[in-house]
């Protein structure tokens, strides 16, 4: 039963390295932000698969927290790039 979970876990980890490459090497700030956003999605997926594999439910809390912080960071950068104040 854990064989498909292991395969998906390895795929997500490999894709995380591609996102890290885009974050480090991205030519512009929006490219790097997209890499960070996708990396956050992959981390949430890795946490979800680890819950299925190990049964440790505290990883769901970590995944939810990571998703919320990633969302807030994306909104903040979008406001910054549109040259608006954060309280608008």
C-alpha positions in Angstrom: 0.0 0.0 0.0 2.8 2.4 0.7 4.6 1.9 -2.7 2.5 4.5 -4.6 2.9 6.9 -1.7 6.6 6.5 -1.8 6.7 7.1 -5.6 4.7 10.3 -5.2 6.8 11.4 -2.4 10.0 11.0 -4.4 8.4 12.8 -7.3 7.4 15.8 -5.1 10.9 15.9 -3.6 12.5 15.9 -7.1 10.1 18.7 -8.2 11.1 20.7 -5.1 14.7 20.8 -6.3 13.5 22.3 -9.6 11.6 25.0 -7.7 14.7 25.7 -5.6 16.6 26.1 -8.8 14.0 28.6 -10.1 14.1 30.5 -6.7 17.9 30.8 -6.8 18.3 31.4 -10.5 15.1 33.3 -11.3 15.9 36.3 -13.5 13.2 38.5 -12.0 11.4 38.9 -8.6 8.1 37.6 -9.9 9.8 34.5 -11.3 11.3 33.8 -7.9 8.0 34.4 -6.1 6.2 31.9 -8.4 9.0 29.4 -7.5 8.4 30.1 -3.8 4.7 29.7 -4.2 5.0 26.4 -6.1 7.6 25.2 -3.5 5.1 25.9 -0.8 2.4 23.9 -2.6 4.9 21.0 -2.9 5.8 21.2 0.8 2.1 20.9 1.7 1.8 17.9 -0.6 4.9 16.3 1.0 3.4 16.8 4.4 0.1 15.3 3.3 1.9 12.2 1.9 3.9 11.9 5.1 0.7 11.8 7.1 -0.6 9.0 4.9 2.7 7.2 5.2 3.5 7.6 8.9 0.1 8.4 10.4 1.5 11.4 12.4 -1.3 13.9 12.2 0.7 16.9 13.5 2.1 17.2 9.9 -1.3 18.4 8.8 -1.0 21.4 11.1 2.4 22.2 9.6 0.9 21.9 6.1 -2.0 24.2 6.9 0.3 26.8 8.5 2.7 26.7 5.6 -0.2 27.2 3.1 -1.5 30.2 5.1 2.0 31.8 5.3 2.5 31.2 1.6 -0.8 32.8 0.7 0.0 35.8 2.9 3.5 36.1 1.3 2.0 36.0 -2.2 -0.6 38.7 -1.4 2.1 40.9 0.1 4.4 40.6 -2.9 1.5 41.2 -5.3 0.7 44.4 -3.4 4.4 45.4 -3.4 4.8 44.8 -7.1 1.6 46.8 -7.9 3.1 49.7 -5.9 0.2 49.9 -3.5 0.4 50.2 0.3 -0.3 47.1 2.3 -3.3 48.7 4.1 -5.2 49.4 0.8 
